[in-house]
Amino acid sequence: MDPMTIVIAVVVVGVIGLLCAVMLTIASKFMAVEVDERIPMVRECLPGANCGACGFAGCDGYAAALVGDPDLAVNLCVPGGATAAASIGKVLGREAGDVAKQVAEVRCSGTCEATSVKMDYKGLESCAAAKLLFGGTGKCVYGCIGLGDCAQVCPVGAIHINGGLARVDTSVCIGCGLCAKTCPNSVIAIRPADAHMVVDCNSHQKGAGTRKSCSAGCIGCRLCEKNCHTGAITVTDNLASIDYAKCDGCGKCIEVCKAGCLVALNISNAAVTNG
């Protein structure tokens, strides 16, 4: 091949490349979207859990929304808590406000003594996979499957499987809610860390059906609802639930609970014991 032809080809390709580079440089200058310098500063204040507990798509989304909306609260990051809120408030010049600590609660008391398995599962060690096979391994299709999907997604190692049930170390839990989103049976809920008591059951079966599946399940008898003087407990679809804002921790509901699915955490009546 003629050497001059090769030189011309190289020069042409070089010129085209140079022109493309110049065009891209000019385009980047005129089409660039300016980023508020406060966004990365706010992002640094957040823990990076990207859990979505704030209602936005991760920490980046929340940081951008905070800078763009002067009325958006700076204390929506549950994992970051008061420290993150105070830091964000300092960056944006806003009042931080209080951040109520929240933790995860596994609403199931289906231990080996209370219930049993309905099959010998040999499949993938995943709650989501096991649920596809007749609703899971346990007799109660609403209960904790216990294969640890929640423990795998917990960013701080606060969840462990004990006796076939997921259990939360509330002293470690940051209340991010990733476990609740992952649980295929929606057994896990996020509650205030200072809640007085919880309903450790997730079953919506009628009383007789619940009894057949688990002796520790809520049978929807409404005795707790009738004996709650603050109206904090309601029974809907055969399952009791607690309005933590109304509960004063008197413990009367626990005294009348026949199933023992109400568990005391911080109650005013010292004579009342769990279940």
N, C-alpha and C positions, 0 to 999 in steps of 0.2 A: 504494500500500500504506500502511496506517495506520502512522505513525511509531512509535506505542507498541508495535506488533507487532514492529517491527524492534529496538527497544530491549530488549524482553523476550527475543527470540531471542539477541541478543548477550550479555545477562546470563546466560542459561541455558548457552550455550556456554562462557562464561568460568568459571562455577561448576564445570561438568563438568571443564574443563581444570585448574582449581585442585585439585579433589578428586583427579584422576588424579595430579597432581604430588605431592600429599601422600602418597598411597598408595605411589607409587614410591619416595619418599624413605624412608618407614618400612620398606618391603620391603628397600631397599638396606642399611639399618642392621641389620636382623635376619637377613637371608639372605646377608650378605657373607661371603666366604671370606677369612680372614686369610692374608696372604702373609708368609712369613718374610723379614725385612729383609735377611737374609744372601744370599738368592737373587740379587737384582740386583747385590749386591757381588761375588759369585762370577762372575756373568755378565760383569761388566766385566773380569774377569781373562782371559776367553777371547777368542780372535781373531775370532770371528764368521764362520768359514768355513762353518759348518753342514754339514760334510762327512759326519758320522756315523761317523768313524773311531774315536770313543770307544765306539761301540756304542749311542748314544742318538740320538733324533731331533733333531739339531741342538744348538747351544750352550745354548739355553734348557732343553732336556730334561736335558742333562748337569748344568747348574747346579742344577736342582731336585732331581735325583737325589742329587747330592753333599750337599746340605743335609739331605735326608730319610734318607740312609743313612750313618751314621757310619763304616761299614766299607768304603765304596766308595773305591777308590784315586783320589787327586787328580792322578795323572800319566798319565791316559788320553788327554789331548789331544795328539796327535802334532804338529799344526801349531803349537800354542802352545809346545810343548817345555818345557824346564826353567824358563823364565821364568814361564809360565802356572802350572805346578805349584807353584812357590815362592810365587807370589802367592795362589793358592787356599789353600795350606797355611797361609799367614799369616792369612787371613780366618777359616778354620775351626779353626785351632789344631791342625793335623795335620802329620805328617812328609810332605814332598813326595816324596822318593825320586828315583831316577834316571829320566830319560826318554831312551830310546835313539832317536836320530834315524833316521828312515826316509825312503826316497825311492822314486820310481816307477822301474820298469825295463820297457822295451819289449822283450819276449822275441821278437825277430824280427831275423834277419840277411838278410832277403830283399831285398838291393839289386838294382839293374839287372843287375849282373854275375852274381848268383847265381840269379835267377829272371826271369820275364817275365810280362806281362799276357796274359790270355786273351780280352779283348774291349776294344773302344774305347768306354768308358763316357761317355755324354753326358748323364746325368741330374743329379739334385740333388747338389750337392757335400756329401755326407754319407756317412760310413761305414755308418751304419745303413740308409740308403736303398739304397746300392750292394749291401749284403749280401743284400738281398731279391731281387736279380737274379743268380741262379746262384751265390750265396755270395760275391760280391765280384768285383773286377776281376782279381785275381791268379790265377796257376795254383795256388798254395797257398791253400786255403780256410781255413787256420788262421792265416795271416799277417796282418801289418799292412796294412790297406786304404789307409791314407795320405791320407785326405781331411780329416783334422783335427778330428774330433769331440772328441777328447781335448784338443787345443789350445784349443778354444773354451770348454771348461768349466774349464780350469786358472785358478785365481784369482790366480796370481802370474806367469803368462806363462812358465812353466818348460819348456813343450813347444813344439817347432817341427817342421815337416815339412821334411825334408832328403833329397833324392833319392828321394822317394816313400815315405819311412819316417818315422814319428814318432820324435823323439829328445828325451831329457830332459836339461835342464841341472841336474845334481844339486846344484850350488852354490846354486841358487835354489829348487828343489823343497822343499815343506814336508811331503810325504808324506801329504796329506789323503786320497788315494784316490779322488777324484772322477773322475779320468781312467780308473781301473781299472773303476769302475762304469759308465762311459759306453761303453767300447770294446765293440762288438758281437761281436768275436771273442775277447774275454777275453785279449788279447795282453799287456796291461799288468798287472804285479804290483807289490806293495809289498814292498820288501826293506830290511834294515838298511843304513844308509849305509856301515857299515864292513865290508860283506861282501867276502870275498876274491875271489870269482869268481861268475859267473852263467852260466846256460844261456840263450843268446839264440836260443831256438827255442820254438815253441808247437805244433808239428805232432805229431799222434798217428797219422799214417799209418805203415804198415810201411816198412821201409828202402827197398825198391825204389820204392814210391810217392813217398816223400819225395824221393828222388834225381831222379825225373822232374819234380817240382814245383820243387825248390830245391836247389842244390848245397851250400848252407851249412846245411841242415837236419839235425837229429838223426836218425840212422838206427836208434837203439835197439840198438846193437851190444853194449852193456854193458861195453866195455873200461874206461870211466871208473869204473864201479861196481866192477869187479874189482880195479882198481889203487888204489882209495881205501883207505888204511890206517886211516882213522878211521870208515869206514862212513857218511860224509856224503852220498854220492851213491847214489841208487837209480833204477832205470829201471822205470817203470810205464806201461803202455799205450803202449809204443814211444817214450817220452820221458824223458830224464834230468831229475832234479830234485835240488836241493841243500838239505841241512839246514844252514843257516848256523851254527847253534849248535855243530855238530860239525866243520865245516870249519876246518882250521888253515892253509890257504893254501899247502900244499906245492907245488902246481902239477903233480903227477904225472898228474892226469886230463887236463890240457891237452896234455901230452906225447903221450898215446896217442889223443886225439880225432881221428879221421880226417876228420870233417866240418868241424871248426873252429868249432863252435857254442859251445864253452866259451870265455868271455872273462875274462881276468885283470883284477882290479881292484886288490887289495892282497895280493900274494902274497910268501911268504918266499923263494922261489927266483928270484933275479934273472935267471937264465939263461932262464927260461921267458917266452915272448912270447905275445901274444894269438893264438889260433887257430893 
